[in-house]
Each structure stands twice: as structure tokens, then as C-alpha cells.
Amino acid sequence: MPRNFKQEYKTQQERGEHENRMERQRARRKLDAKGVTRQGKDVAHVKALSKGGSNANGVRLEAPSKNRSFKRKSDGSMK
């Protein structure tokens, strides 16, 4: 069965995930416009988007292993 992209997009907007995705995309494009080579790196927000951060709080390049690993609570959310 093919994926229902319209439904996925709608669900993403209802959960508020769409805004965070667009914030990440703006951060990547901003670095690309500056001419920064981000090959093999992740654009990390200084204050995580899930914790209320934004591009205004700052972004930095990090290794994927560093950016994608955080201490977690028992429910799986970030500490």
C-alpha cells in the first residue's frame, strides 16, 4: 500500500512538528548561504527545538554522533 503523504503532512502539522522541521531547514539554508561546508556534520541548535529553542538561540555544526545522542529520562524524553 502506498504512503498517504497528505495524511502524514496533516498529522505533522497537528502535532506541531512541521514548524520545527521548517526551523531546521532554515538553519541549514542559512549556513549554506554563508558558504559553510557542512558535509558529514549536523546543524545543531544551541537550545534544542524540543526545549523551546529556535534559530535565534544559535546553531552550530556538530558531528552526528554528538548531536543525536542525549541523556534521556525513563520516558525517552531529553533530560
N, CA, C, O and CB atoms as a CASP TS submission, in Angstrom:
PFRMAT TS
TARGET T0000
AUTHOR 0000-0000-0000
METHOD Language model
MODEL 1
PARENT N/A
ATOM      1  N   MET     1       0.847  -1.170   0.000  1.00  0.00           N
ATOM      2  CA  MET     1       0.000   0.000   0.000  1.00  0.00           C
ATOM      3  C   MET     1       0.902   1.246   0.000  1.00  0.00           C
ATOM      4  O   MET     1       1.846   1.324   0.786  1.00  0.00           O
ATOM      5  CB  MET     1      -0.969  -0.009   1.230  1.00  0.00           C
ATOM      6  N   PRO     2       0.619   2.201  -0.863  1.00  0.00           N
ATOM      7  CA  PRO     2       1.446   3.407  -0.918  1.00  0.00           C
ATOM      8  C   PRO     2       1.221   4.305   0.299  1.00  0.00           C
ATOM      9  O   PRO     2       0.164   4.274   0.929  1.00  0.00           O
ATOM     10  CB  PRO     2       1.155   4.186  -2.198  1.00  0.00           C
ATOM     11  N   ARG     3       2.240   5.103   0.612  1.00  0.00           N
ATOM     12  CA  ARG     3       2.133   6.017   1.749  1.00  0.00           C
ATOM     13  C   ARG     3       1.152   7.133   1.442  1.00  0.00           C
ATOM     14  O   ARG     3       1.064   7.606   0.309  1.00  0.00           O
ATOM     15  CB  ARG     3       3.504   6.603   2.108  1.00  0.00           C
ATOM     16  N   ASN     4       0.420   7.544   2.458  1.00  0.00           N
ATOM     17  CA  ASN     4      -0.519   8.648   2.330  1.00  0.00           C
ATOM     18  C   ASN     4       0.182   9.923   2.801  1.00  0.00           C
ATOM     19  O   ASN     4       0.124  10.274   3.980  1.00  0.00           O
ATOM     20  CB  ASN     4      -1.828   8.381   3.151  1.00  0.00           C
ATOM     21  N   PHE     5       0.843  10.609   1.869  1.00  0.00           N
ATOM     22  CA  PHE     5       1.633  11.779   2.217  1.00  0.00           C
ATOM     23  C   PHE     5       0.769  12.920   2.738  1.00  0.00           C
ATOM     24  O   PHE     5       1.191  13.654   3.632  1.00  0.00           O
ATOM     25  CB  PHE     5       2.425  12.242   1.020  1.00  0.00           C
ATOM     26  N   LYS     6      -0.424  13.079   2.197  1.00  0.00           N
ATOM     27  CA  LYS     6      -1.313  14.141   2.660  1.00  0.00           C
ATOM     28  C   LYS     6      -1.658  13.939   4.134  1.00  0.00           C
ATOM     29  O   LYS     6      -1.680  14.895   4.909  1.00  0.00           O
ATOM     30  CB  LYS     6      -2.598  14.183   1.808  1.00  0.00           C
ATOM     31  N   GLN     7      -1.926  12.702   4.510  1.00  0.00           N
ATOM     32  CA  GLN     7      -2.260  12.394   5.902  1.00  0.00           C
ATOM     33  C   GLN     7      -1.047  12.612   6.807  1.00  0.00           C
ATOM     34  O   GLN     7      -1.187  13.141   7.910  1.00  0.00           O
ATOM     35  CB  GLN     7      -2.766  10.941   6.029  1.00  0.00           C
ATOM     36  N   GLU     8       0.129  12.212   6.355  1.00  0.00           N
ATOM     37  CA  GLU     8       1.343  12.409   7.141  1.00  0.00           C
ATOM     38  C   GLU     8       1.596  13.897   7.371  1.00  0.00           C
ATOM     39  O   GLU     8       1.952  14.299   8.479  1.00  0.00           O
ATOM     40  CB  GLU     8       2.550  11.765   6.440  1.00  0.00           C
ATOM     41  N   TYR     9       1.415  14.715   6.335  1.00  0.00           N
ATOM     42  CA  TYR     9       1.624  16.150   6.445  1.00  0.00           C
ATOM     43  C   TYR     9       0.617  16.757   7.417  1.00  0.00           C
ATOM     44  O   TYR     9       0.974  17.604   8.237  1.00  0.00           O
ATOM     45  CB  TYR     9       1.513  16.820   5.066  1.00  0.00           C
ATOM     46  N   LYS    10      -0.624  16.330   7.327  1.00  0.00           N
ATOM     47  CA  LYS    10      -1.676  16.840   8.214  1.00  0.00           C
ATOM     48  C   LYS    10      -1.361  16.483   9.669  1.00  0.00           C
ATOM     49  O   LYS    10      -1.488  17.328  10.555  1.00  0.00           O
ATOM     50  CB  LYS    10      -3.060  16.266   7.805  1.00  0.00           C
ATOM     51  N   THR    11      -0.958  15.255   9.914  1.00  0.00           N
ATOM     52  CA  THR    11      -0.616  14.804  11.258  1.00  0.00           C
ATOM     53  C   THR    11       0.576  15.586  11.802  1.00  0.00           C
ATOM     54  O   THR    11       0.609  15.962  12.973  1.00  0.00           O
ATOM     55  CB  THR    11      -0.311  13.300  11.257  1.00  0.00           C
ATOM     56  N   GLN    12       1.543  15.821  10.936  1.00  0.00           N
ATOM     57  CA  GLN    12       2.730  16.563  11.324  1.00  0.00           C
ATOM     58  C   GLN    12       2.366  17.985  11.763  1.00  0.00           C
ATOM     59  O   GLN    12       2.909  18.494  12.743  1.00  0.00           O
ATOM     60  CB  GLN    12       3.733  16.601  10.167  1.00  0.00           C
ATOM     61  N   GLN    13       1.455  18.616  11.040  1.00  0.00           N
ATOM     62  CA  GLN    13       1.029  19.966  11.397  1.00  0.00           C
ATOM     63  C   GLN    13       0.247  19.976  12.701  1.00  0.00           C
ATOM     64  O   GLN    13       0.422  20.875  13.523  1.00  0.00           O
ATOM     65  CB  GLN    13       0.186  20.565  10.282  1.00  0.00           C
ATOM     66  N   GLU    14      -0.616  18.980  12.898  1.00  0.00           N
ATOM     67  CA  GLU    14      -1.418  18.907  14.124  1.00  0.00           C
ATOM     68  C   GLU    14      -0.537  18.740  15.353  1.00  0.00           C
ATOM     69  O   GLU    14      -0.848  19.281  16.415  1.00  0.00           O
ATOM     70  CB  GLU    14      -2.417  17.751  14.040  1.00  0.00           C
ATOM     71  N   ARG    15       0.544  18.007  15.223  1.00  0.00           N
ATOM     72  CA  ARG    15       1.452  17.764  16.344  1.00  0.00           C
ATOM     73  C   ARG    15       2.407  18.929  16.574  1.00  0.00           C
ATOM     74  O   ARG    15       3.084  18.973  17.601  1.00  0.00           O
ATOM     75  CB  ARG    15       2.245  16.493  16.104  1.00  0.00           C
ATOM     76  N   GLY    16       2.475  19.873  15.638  1.00  0.00           N
ATOM     77  CA  GLY    16       3.409  20.983  15.760  1.00  0.00           C
ATOM     78  C   GLY    16       4.798  20.643  15.268  1.00  0.00           C
ATOM     79  O   GLY    16       5.732  21.415  15.487  1.00  0.00           O
ATOM     80  N   GLU    17       4.958  19.513  14.611  1.00  0.00           N
ATOM     81  CA  GLU    17       6.266  19.089  14.132  1.00  0.00           C
ATOM     82  C   GLU    17       6.682  19.850  12.885  1.00  0.00           C
ATOM     83  O   GLU    17       7.873  20.018  12.623  1.00  0.00           O
ATOM     84  CB  GLU    17       6.264  17.602  13.852  1.00  0.00           C
ATOM     85  N   HIS    18       5.713  20.306  12.123  1.00  0.00           N
ATOM     86  CA  HIS    18       6.010  20.981  10.861  1.00  0.00           C
ATOM     87  C   HIS    18       6.836  22.245  11.107  1.00  0.00           C
ATOM     88  O   HIS    18       7.788  22.522  10.376  1.00  0.00           O
ATOM     89  CB  HIS    18       4.706  21.331  10.116  1.00  0.00           C
ATOM     90  N   GLU    19       6.477  22.995  12.118  1.00  0.00           N
ATOM     91  CA  GLU    19       7.187  24.236  12.423  1.00  0.00           C
ATOM     92  C   GLU    19       8.644  23.959  12.782  1.00  0.00           C
ATOM     93  O   GLU    19       9.538  24.681  12.341  1.00  0.00           O
ATOM     94  CB  GLU    19       6.493  24.981  13.570  1.00  0.00           C
ATOM     95  N   ASN    20       8.888  22.929  13.574  1.00  0.00           N
ATOM     96  CA  ASN    20      10.261  22.571  13.947  1.00  0.00           C
ATOM     97  C   ASN    20      11.059  22.107  12.734  1.00  0.00           C
ATOM     98  O   ASN    20      12.243  22.423  12.607  1.00  0.00           O
ATOM     99  CB  ASN    20      10.256  21.474  15.019  1.00  0.00           C
ATOM    100  N   ARG    21      10.417  21.365  11.850  1.00  0.00           N
ATOM    101  CA  ARG    21      11.090  20.883  10.645  1.00  0.00           C
ATOM    102  C   ARG    21      11.517  22.065   9.778  1.00  0.00           C
ATOM    103  O   ARG    21      12.618  22.087   9.227  1.00  0.00           O
ATOM    104  CB  ARG    21      10.167  19.929   9.846  1.00  0.00           C
ATOM    105  N   MET    22      10.620  23.048   9.670  1.00  0.00           N
ATOM    106  CA  MET    22      10.934  24.223   8.865  1.00  0.00           C
ATOM    107  C   MET    22      12.046  25.055   9.526  1.00  0.00           C
ATOM    108  O   MET    22      12.865  25.656   8.831  1.00  0.00           O
ATOM    109  CB  MET    22       9.668  25.084   8.659  1.00  0.00           C
ATOM    110  N   GLU    23      12.074  25.091  10.849  1.00  0.00           N
ATOM    111  CA  GLU    23      13.125  25.815  11.572  1.00  0.00           C
ATOM    112  C   GLU    23      14.485  25.164  11.301  1.00  0.00           C
ATOM    113  O   GLU    23      15.482  25.858  11.104  1.00  0.00           O
ATOM    114  CB  GLU    23      12.827  25.841  13.102  1.00  0.00           C
ATOM    115  N   ARG    24      14.518  23.828  11.292  1.00  0.00           N
ATOM    116  CA  ARG    24      15.765  23.113  10.986  1.00  0.00           C
ATOM    117  C   ARG    24      16.213  23.394   9.556  1.00  0.00           C
ATOM    118  O   ARG    24      17.397  23.598   9.288  1.00  0.00           O
ATOM    119  CB  ARG    24      15.587  21.596  11.196  1.00  0.00           C
ATOM    120  N   GLN    25      15.249  23.399   8.650  1.00  0.00           N
ATOM    121  CA  GLN    25      15.567  23.644   7.245  1.00  0.00           C
ATOM    122  C   GLN    25      16.105  25.071   7.053  1.00  0.00           C
ATOM    123  O   GLN    25      17.053  25.270   6.294  1.00  0.00           O
ATOM    124  CB  GLN    25      14.316  23.417   6.362  1.00  0.00           C
ATOM    125  N   ARG    26      15.520  26.051   7.724  1.00  0.00           N
ATOM    126  CA  ARG    26      16.013  27.432   7.628  1.00  0.00           C
ATOM    127  C   ARG    26      17.441  27.534   8.158  1.00  0.00           C
ATOM    128  O   ARG    26      18.257  28.265   7.597  1.00  0.00           O
ATOM    129  CB  ARG    26      15.090  28.393   8.406  1.00  0.00           C
ATOM    130  N   ALA    27      17.745  26.813   9.226  1.00  0.00           N
ATOM    131  CA  ALA    27      19.097  26.834   9.790  1.00  0.00           C
ATOM    132  C   ALA    27      20.104  26.265   8.792  1.00  0.00           C
ATOM    133  O   ALA    27      21.183  26.827   8.610  1.00  0.00           O
ATOM    134  CB  ALA    27      19.145  26.037  11.111  1.00  0.00           C
ATOM    135  N   ARG    28      19.752  25.151   8.148  1.00  0.00           N
ATOM    136  CA  ARG    28      20.654  24.551   7.150  1.00  0.00           C
ATOM    137  C   ARG    28      20.862  25.503   5.979  1.00  0.00           C
ATOM    138  O   ARG    28      21.990  25.688   5.522  1.00  0.00           O
ATOM    139  CB  ARG    28      20.091  23.200   6.643  1.00  0.00           C
ATOM    140  N   ARG    29      19.797  26.098   5.497  1.00  0.00           N
ATOM    141  CA  ARG    29      19.904  27.001   4.343  1.00  0.00           C
ATOM    142  C   ARG    29      20.717  28.251   4.675  1.00  0.00           C
ATOM    143  O   ARG    29      21.441  28.767   3.824  1.00  0.00           O
ATOM    144  CB  ARG    29      18.510  27.407   3.858  1.00  0.00           C
ATOM    145  N   LYS    30      20.601  28.731   5.900  1.00  0.00           N
ATOM    146  CA  LYS    30      21.362  29.909   6.320  1.00  0.00           C
ATOM    147  C   LYS    30      22.863  29.612   6.284  1.00  0.00           C
ATOM    148  O   LYS    30      23.649  30.435   5.816  1.00  0.00           O
ATOM    149  CB  LYS    30      20.934  30.355   7.740  1.00  0.00           C
ATOM    150  N   LEU    31      23.256  28.441   6.776  1.00  0.00           N
ATOM    151  CA  LEU    31      24.672  28.061   6.732  1.00  0.00           C
ATOM    152  C   LEU    31      25.140  27.857   5.295  1.00  0.00           C
ATOM    153  O   LEU    31      26.258  28.233   4.945  1.00  0.00           O
ATOM    154  CB  LEU    31      24.911  26.781   7.549  1.00  0.00           C
ATOM    155  N   ASP    32      24.290  27.264   4.466  1.00  0.00           N
ATOM    156  CA  ASP    32      24.648  27.066   3.062  1.00  0.00           C
ATOM    157  C   ASP    32      24.864  28.415   2.368  1.00  0.00           C
ATOM    158  O   ASP    32      25.784  28.555   1.562  1.00  0.00           O
ATOM    159  CB  ASP    32      23.552  26.256   2.333  1.00  0.00           C
ATOM    160  N   ALA    33      24.029  29.397   2.674  1.00  0.00           N
ATOM    161  CA  ALA    33      24.149  30.725   2.070  1.00  0.00           C
ATOM    162  C   ALA    33      25.450  31.399   2.471  1.00  0.00           C
ATOM    163  O   ALA    33      26.016  32.174   1.700  1.00  0.00           O
ATOM    164  CB  ALA    33      22.967  31.601   2.468  1.00  0.00           C
ATOM    165  N   LYS    34      25.929  31.105   3.680  1.00  0.00           N
ATOM    166  CA  LYS    34      27.198  31.668   4.147  1.00  0.00           C
ATOM    167  C   LYS    34      28.392  30.968   3.506  1.00  0.00           C
ATOM    168  O   LYS    34      29.522  31.448   3.594  1.00  0.00           O
ATOM    169  CB  LYS    34      27.292  31.567   5.670  1.00  0.00           C
ATOM    170  N   GLY    35      28.136  29.832   2.861  1.00  0.00           N
ATOM    171  CA  GLY    35      29.215  29.091   2.224  1.00  0.00           C
ATOM    172  C   GLY    35      29.886  28.094   3.138  1.00  0.00           C
ATOM    173  O   GLY    35      30.977  27.611   2.834  1.00  0.00           O
ATOM    174  N   VAL    36      29.251  27.775   4.256  1.00  0.00           N
ATOM    175  CA  VAL    36      29.811  26.821   5.212  1.00  0.00           C
ATOM    176  C   VAL    36      29.666  25.405   4.653  1.00  0.00           C
ATOM    177  O   VAL    36      28.589  25.020   4.200  1.00  0.00           O
ATOM    178  CB  VAL    36      29.108  26.943   6.599  1.00  0.00           C
ATOM    179  N   THR    37      30.738  24.646   4.687  1.00  0.00           N
ATOM    180  CA  THR    37      30.684  23.251   4.251  1.00  0.00           C
ATOM    181  C   THR    37      30.219  22.412   5.432  1.00  0.00           C
ATOM    182  O   THR    37      30.900  22.336   6.455  1.00  0.00           O
ATOM    183  CB  THR    37      32.078  22.756   3.716  1.00  0.00           C
ATOM    184  N   ARG    38      29.067  21.789   5.290  1.00  0.00           N
ATOM    185  CA  ARG    38      28.525  21.009   6.393  1.00  0.00           C
ATOM    186  C   ARG    38      28.492  19.517   6.065  1.00  0.00           C
ATOM    187  O   ARG    38      27.733  18.757   6.666  1.00  0.00           O
ATOM    188  CB  ARG    38      27.127  21.496   6.741  1.00  0.00           C
ATOM    189  N   GLN    39      29.307  19.116   5.124  1.00  0.00           N
ATOM    190  CA  GLN    39      29.367  17.708   4.732  1.00  0.00           C
ATOM    191  C   GLN    39      29.811  16.846   5.903  1.00  0.00           C
ATOM    192  O   GLN    39      30.864  17.087   6.493  1.00  0.00           O
ATOM    193  CB  GLN    39      30.317  17.516   3.543  1.00  0.00           C
ATOM    194  N   GLY    40      29.011  15.844   6.237  1.00  0.00           N
ATOM    195  CA  GLY    40      29.334  14.939   7.327  1.00  0.00           C
ATOM    196  C   GLY    40      29.016  15.487   8.697  1.00  0.00           C
ATOM    197  O   GLY    40      29.346  14.854   9.700  1.00  0.00           O
ATOM    198  N   LYS    41      28.385  16.643   8.770  1.00  0.00           N
ATOM    199  CA  LYS    41      28.064  17.275  10.049  1.00  0.00           C
ATOM    200  C   LYS    41      26.556  17.518  10.138  1.00  0.00           C
ATOM    201  O   LYS    41      25.855  17.541   9.126  1.00  0.00           O
ATOM    202  CB  LYS    41      28.846  18.610  10.218  1.00  0.00           C
ATOM    203  N   ASP    42      26.077  17.699  11.366  1.00  0.00           N
ATOM    204  CA  ASP    42      24.691  18.074  11.618  1.00  0.00           C
ATOM    205  C   ASP    42      24.647  19.525  12.074  1.00  0.00           C
ATOM    206  O   ASP    42      25.567  20.011  12.732  1.00  0.00           O
ATOM    207  CB  ASP    42      24.041  17.140  12.677  1.00  0.00           C
ATOM    208  N   VAL    43      23.575  20.203  11.719  1.00  0.00           N
ATOM    209  CA  VAL    43      23.348  21.547  12.230  1.00  0.00           C
ATOM    210  C   VAL    43      22.586  21.379  13.539  1.00  0.00           C
ATOM    211  O   VAL    43      21.443  20.923  13.545  1.00  0.00           O
ATOM    212  CB  VAL    43      22.556  22.455  11.194  1.00  0.00           C
ATOM    213  N   ALA    44      23.221  21.745  14.637  1.00  0.00           N
ATOM    214  CA  ALA    44      22.642  21.556  15.962  1.00  0.00           C
ATOM    215  C   ALA    44      22.217  22.907  16.523  1.00  0.00           C
ATOM    216  O   ALA    44      22.940  23.895  16.395  1.00  0.00           O
ATOM    217  CB  ALA    44      23.648  20.857  16.913  1.00  0.00           C
ATOM    218  N   HIS    45      21.058  22.944  17.135  1.00  0.00           N
ATOM    219  CA  HIS    45      20.606  24.152  17.806  1.00  0.00           C
ATOM    220  C   HIS    45      21.201  24.193  19.210  1.00  0.00           C
ATOM    221  O   HIS    45      21.241  23.178  19.906  1.00  0.00           O
ATOM    222  CB  HIS    45      19.055  24.213  17.858  1.00  0.00           C
ATOM    223  N   VAL    46      21.663  25.375  19.622  1.00  0.00           N
ATOM    224  CA  VAL    46      22.260  25.522  20.942  1.00  0.00           C
ATOM    225  C   VAL    46      21.239  25.131  22.006  1.00  0.00           C
ATOM    226  O   VAL    46      21.564  24.399  22.941  1.00  0.00           O
ATOM    227  CB  VAL    46      22.761  26.972  21.165  1.00  0.00           C
ATOM    228  N   LYS    47      20.013  25.615  21.868  1.00  0.00           N
ATOM    229  CA  LYS    47      18.915  25.193  22.733  1.00  0.00           C
ATOM    230  C   LYS    47      17.983  24.348  21.865  1.00  0.00           C
ATOM    231  O   LYS    47      17.450  24.834  20.868  1.00  0.00           O
ATOM    232  CB  LYS    47      18.155  26.436  23.383  1.00  0.00           C
ATOM    233  N   ALA    48      17.791  23.104  22.239  1.00  0.00           N
ATOM    234  CA  ALA    48      17.016  22.168  21.429  1.00  0.00           C
ATOM    235  C   ALA    48      15.624  22.708  21.116  1.00  0.00           C
ATOM    236  O   ALA    48      14.989  23.341  21.959  1.00  0.00           O
ATOM    237  CB  ALA    48      16.902  20.827  22.142  1.00  0.00           C
ATOM    238  N   LEU    49      15.157  22.452  19.889  1.00  0.00           N
ATOM    239  CA  LEU    49      13.827  22.899  19.496  1.00  0.00           C
ATOM    240  C   LEU    49      12.757  22.281  20.385  1.00  0.00           C
ATOM    241  O   LEU    49      11.740  22.913  20.669  1.00  0.00           O
ATOM    242  CB  LEU    49      13.561  22.553  18.036  1.00  0.00           C
ATOM    243  N   SER    50      12.982  21.060  20.818  1.00  0.00           N
ATOM    244  CA  SER    50      12.013  20.394  21.684  1.00  0.00           C
ATOM    245  C   SER    50      11.945  21.029  23.070  1.00  0.00           C
ATOM    246  O   SER    50      10.988  20.820  23.815  1.00  0.00           O
ATOM    247  CB  SER    50      12.357  18.924  21.811  1.00  0.00           C
ATOM    248  N   LYS    51      12.979  21.810  23.406  1.00  0.00           N
ATOM    249  CA  LYS    51      13.018  22.508  24.695  1.00  0.00           C
ATOM    250  C   LYS    51      12.663  23.984  24.544  1.00  0.00           C
ATOM    251  O   LYS    51      12.869  24.773  25.466  1.00  0.00           O
ATOM    252  CB  LYS    51      14.404  22.370  25.332  1.00  0.00           C
ATOM    253  N   GLY    52      12.129  24.358  23.376  1.00  0.00           N
ATOM    254  CA  GLY    52      11.706  25.739  23.159  1.00  0.00           C
ATOM    255  C   GLY    52      12.738  26.618  22.485  1.00  0.00           C
ATOM    256  O   GLY    52      12.588  27.840  22.468  1.00  0.00           O
ATOM    257  N   GLY    53      13.777  26.030  21.933  1.00  0.00           N
ATOM    258  CA  GLY    53      14.812  26.803  21.259  1.00  0.00           C
ATOM    259  C   GLY    53      14.387  27.218  19.862  1.00  0.00           C
ATOM    260  O   GLY    53      13.334  26.809  19.374  1.00  0.00           O
ATOM    261  N   SER    54      15.211  28.030  19.227  1.00  0.00           N
ATOM    262  CA  SER    54      14.955  28.466  17.856  1.00  0.00           C
ATOM    263  C   SER    54      16.296  28.822  17.222  1.00  0.00           C
ATOM    264  O   SER    54      17.345  28.715  17.857  1.00  0.00           O
ATOM    265  CB  SER    54      13.961  29.687  17.813  1.00  0.00           C
ATOM    266  N   ASN    55      16.246  29.246  15.968  1.00  0.00           N
ATOM    267  CA  ASN    55      17.474  29.663  15.298  1.00  0.00           C
ATOM    268  C   ASN    55      18.052  30.906  15.951  1.00  0.00           C
ATOM    269  O   ASN    55      19.258  31.140  15.879  1.00  0.00           O
ATOM    270  CB  ASN    55      17.214  29.920  13.816  1.00  0.00           C
ATOM    271  N   ALA    56      17.198  31.710  16.591  1.00  0.00           N
ATOM    272  CA  ALA    56      17.662  32.923  17.264  1.00  0.00           C
ATOM    273  C   ALA    56      18.575  32.591  18.434  1.00  0.00           C
ATOM    274  O   ALA    56      19.427  33.401  18.800  1.00  0.00           O
ATOM    275  CB  ALA    56      16.474  33.749  17.748  1.00  0.00           C
ATOM    276  N   ASN    57      18.412  31.405  19.031  1.00  0.00           N
ATOM    277  CA  ASN    57      19.271  30.986  20.134  1.00  0.00           C
ATOM    278  C   ASN    57      20.639  30.540  19.644  1.00  0.00           C
ATOM    279  O   ASN    57      21.561  30.380  20.443  1.00  0.00           O
ATOM    280  CB  ASN    57      18.613  29.866  20.915  1.00  0.00           C
ATOM    281  N   GLY    58      20.778  30.339  18.347  1.00  0.00           N
ATOM    282  CA  GLY    58      22.058  29.969  17.763  1.00  0.00           C
ATOM    283  C   GLY    58      22.092  28.528  17.282  1.00  0.00           C
ATOM    284  O   GLY    58      21.390  27.658  17.797  1.00  0.00           O
ATOM    285  N   VAL    59      22.924  28.308  16.286  1.00  0.00           N
ATOM    286  CA  VAL    59      23.140  26.968  15.737  1.00  0.00           C
ATOM    287  C   VAL    59      24.633  26.752  15.612  1.00  0.00           C
ATOM    288  O   VAL    59      25.413  27.703  15.578  1.00  0.00           O
ATOM    289  CB  VAL    59      22.427  26.787  14.354  1.00  0.00           C
ATOM    290  N   ARG    60      25.021  25.490  15.545  1.00  0.00           N
ATOM    291  CA  ARG    60      26.427  25.142  15.384  1.00  0.00           C
ATOM    292  C   ARG    60      26.520  23.826  14.633  1.00  0.00           C
ATOM    293  O   ARG    60      25.561  23.055  14.589  1.00  0.00           O
ATOM    294  CB  ARG    60      27.147  25.050  16.758  1.00  0.00           C
ATOM    295  N   LEU    61      27.673  23.574  14.047  1.00  0.00           N
ATOM    296  CA  LEU    61      27.921  22.303  13.372  1.00  0.00           C
ATOM    297  C   LEU    61      28.474  21.316  14.383  1.00  0.00           C
ATOM    298  O   LEU    61      29.380  21.640  15.152  1.00  0.00           O
ATOM    299  CB  LEU    61      28.901  22.478  12.174  1.00  0.00           C
ATOM    300  N   GLU    62      27.929  20.121  14.377  1.00  0.00           N
ATOM    301  CA  GLU    62      28.403  19.066  15.269  1.00  0.00           C
ATOM    302  C   GLU    62      28.474  17.757  14.517  1.00  0.00           C
ATOM    303  O   GLU    62      27.819  17.573  13.491  1.00  0.00           O
ATOM    304  CB  GLU    62      27.491  18.931  16.501  1.00  0.00           C
ATOM    305  N   ALA    63      29.272  16.856  15.038  1.00  0.00           N
ATOM    306  CA  ALA    63      29.314  15.503  14.499  1.00  0.00           C
ATOM    307  C   ALA    63      27.961  14.848  14.758  1.00  0.00           C
ATOM    308  O   ALA    63      27.361  15.081  15.808  1.00  0.00           O
ATOM    309  CB  ALA    63      30.480  14.670  15.135  1.00  0.00           C
ATOM    310  N   PRO    64      27.471  14.041  13.834  1.00  0.00           N
ATOM    311  CA  PRO    64      26.168  13.395  14.036  1.00  0.00           C
ATOM    312  C   PRO    64      26.096  12.587  15.327  1.00  0.00           C
ATOM    313  O   PRO    64      25.054  12.566  15.982  1.00  0.00           O
ATOM    314  CB  PRO    64      25.859  12.492  12.866  1.00  0.00           C
ATOM    315  N   SER    65      27.175  11.928  15.699  1.00  0.00           N
ATOM    316  CA  SER    65      27.149  11.117  16.919  1.00  0.00           C
ATOM    317  C   SER    65      26.953  11.988  18.155  1.00  0.00           C
ATOM    318  O   SER    65      26.335  11.555  19.128  1.00  0.00           O
ATOM    319  CB  SER    65      28.444  10.307  17.050  1.00  0.00           C
ATOM    320  N   LYS    66      27.468  13.195  18.124  1.00  0.00           N
ATOM    321  CA  LYS    66      27.312  14.123  19.245  1.00  0.00           C
ATOM    322  C   LYS    66      25.913  14.740  19.256  1.00  0.00           C
ATOM    323  O   LYS    66      25.295  14.867  20.314  1.00  0.00           O
ATOM    324  CB  LYS    66      28.376  15.230  19.174  1.00  0.00           C
ATOM    325  N   ASN    67      25.425  15.115  18.101  1.00  0.00           N
ATOM    326  CA  ASN    67      24.144  15.805  18.001  1.00  0.00           C
ATOM    327  C   ASN    67      22.959  14.874  18.245  1.00  0.00           C
ATOM    328  O   ASN    67      21.911  15.322  18.710  1.00  0.00           O
ATOM    329  CB  ASN    67      24.012  16.450  16.640  1.00  0.00           C
ATOM    330  N   ARG    68      23.107  13.611  17.944  1.00  0.00           N
ATOM    331  CA  ARG    68      21.970  12.693  18.018  1.00  0.00           C
ATOM    332  C   ARG    68      21.948  11.857  19.284  1.00  0.00           C
ATOM    333  O   ARG    68      21.110  10.965  19.421  1.00  0.00           O
ATOM    334  CB  ARG    68      21.977  11.785  16.834  1.00  0.00           C
ATOM    335  N   SER    69      22.847  12.127  20.202  1.00  0.00           N
ATOM    336  CA  SER    69      22.850  11.359  21.440  1.00  0.00           C
ATOM    337  C   SER    69      22.730  12.308  22.627  1.00  0.00           C
ATOM    338  O   SER    69      23.582  13.172  22.835  1.00  0.00           O
ATOM    339  CB  SER    69      24.133  10.497  21.553  1.00  0.00           C
ATOM    340  N   PHE    70      21.669  12.138  23.397  1.00  0.00           N
ATOM    341  CA  PHE    70      21.428  12.957  24.567  1.00  0.00           C
ATOM    342  C   PHE    70      21.056  12.048  25.720  1.00  0.00           C
ATOM    343  O   PHE    70      20.545  10.948  25.513  1.00  0.00           O
ATOM    344  CB  PHE    70      20.324  14.005  24.303  1.00  0.00           C
ATOM    345  N   LYS    71      21.308  12.501  26.920  1.00  0.00           N
ATOM    346  CA  LYS    71      20.840  11.750  28.073  1.00  0.00           C
ATOM    347  C   LYS    71      19.319  11.793  28.070  1.00  0.00           C
ATOM    348  O   LYS    71      18.718  12.830  27.789  1.00  0.00           O
ATOM    349  CB  LYS    71      21.425  12.322  29.407  1.00  0.00           C
ATOM    350  N   ARG    72      18.707  10.664  28.384  1.00  0.00           N
ATOM    351  CA  ARG    72      17.259  10.555  28.304  1.00  0.00           C
ATOM    352  C   ARG    72      16.656  10.222  29.655  1.00  0.00           C
ATOM    353  O   ARG    72      17.301   9.610  30.506  1.00  0.00           O
ATOM    354  CB  ARG    72      16.863   9.504  27.285  1.00  0.00           C
ATOM    355  N   LYS    73      15.403  10.637  29.840  1.00  0.00           N
ATOM    356  CA  LYS    73      14.624  10.250  31.006  1.00  0.00           C
ATOM    357  C   LYS    73      14.043   8.856  30.752  1.00  0.00           C
ATOM    358  O   LYS    73      14.174   8.322  29.651  1.00  0.00           O
ATOM    359  CB  LYS    73      13.491  11.293  31.304  1.00  0.00           C
ATOM    360  N   SER    74      13.415   8.276  31.747  1.00  0.00           N
ATOM    361  CA  SER    74      12.860   6.929  31.591  1.00  0.00           C
ATOM    362  C   SER    74      11.743   6.894  30.548  1.00  0.00           C
ATOM    363  O   SER    74      11.477   5.839  29.972  1.00  0.00           O
ATOM    364  CB  SER    74      12.333   6.418  32.931  1.00  0.00           C
ATOM    365  N   ASP    75      11.081   8.032  30.294  1.00  0.00           N
ATOM    366  CA  ASP    75      10.025   8.062  29.285  1.00  0.00           C
ATOM    367  C   ASP    75      10.576   8.325  27.884  1.00  0.00           C
ATOM    368  O   ASP    75       9.803   8.387  26.928  1.00  0.00           O
ATOM    369  CB  ASP    75       8.998   9.124  29.641  1.00  0.00           C
ATOM    370  N   GLY    76      11.888   8.480  27.742  1.00  0.00           N
ATOM    371  CA  GLY    76      12.515   8.671  26.443  1.00  0.00           C
ATOM    372  C   GLY    76      12.751  10.114  26.069  1.00  0.00           C
ATOM    373  O   GLY    76      13.429  10.382  25.077  1.00  0.00           O
ATOM    374  N   SER    77      12.212  11.063  26.833  1.00  0.00           N
ATOM    375  CA  SER    77      12.425  12.472  26.509  1.00  0.00           C
ATOM    376  C   SER    77      13.800  12.922  27.004  1.00  0.00           C
ATOM    377  O   SER    77      14.418  12.260  27.838  1.00  0.00           O
ATOM    378  CB  SER    77      11.311  13.350  27.131  1.00  0.00           C
ATOM    379  N   MET    78      14.264  14.044  26.484  1.00  0.00           N
ATOM    380  CA  MET    78      15.571  14.567  26.868  1.00  0.00           C
ATOM    381  C   MET    78      15.554  15.093  28.294  1.00  0.00           C
ATOM    382  O   MET    78      14.546  15.614  28.771  1.00  0.00           O
ATOM    383  CB  MET    78      16.006  15.669  25.911  1.00  0.00           C
ATOM    384  N   LYS    79      16.704  14.944  28.971  1.00  0.00           N
ATOM    385  CA  LYS    79      16.840  15.492  30.333  1.00  0.00           C
ATOM    386  C   LYS    79      17.038  16.975  30.266  1.00  0.00           C
ATOM    387  O   LYS    79      17.173  17.627  31.301  1.00  0.00           O
ATOM    388  CB  LYS    79      18.009  14.839  31.088  1.00  0.00           C
TER
END
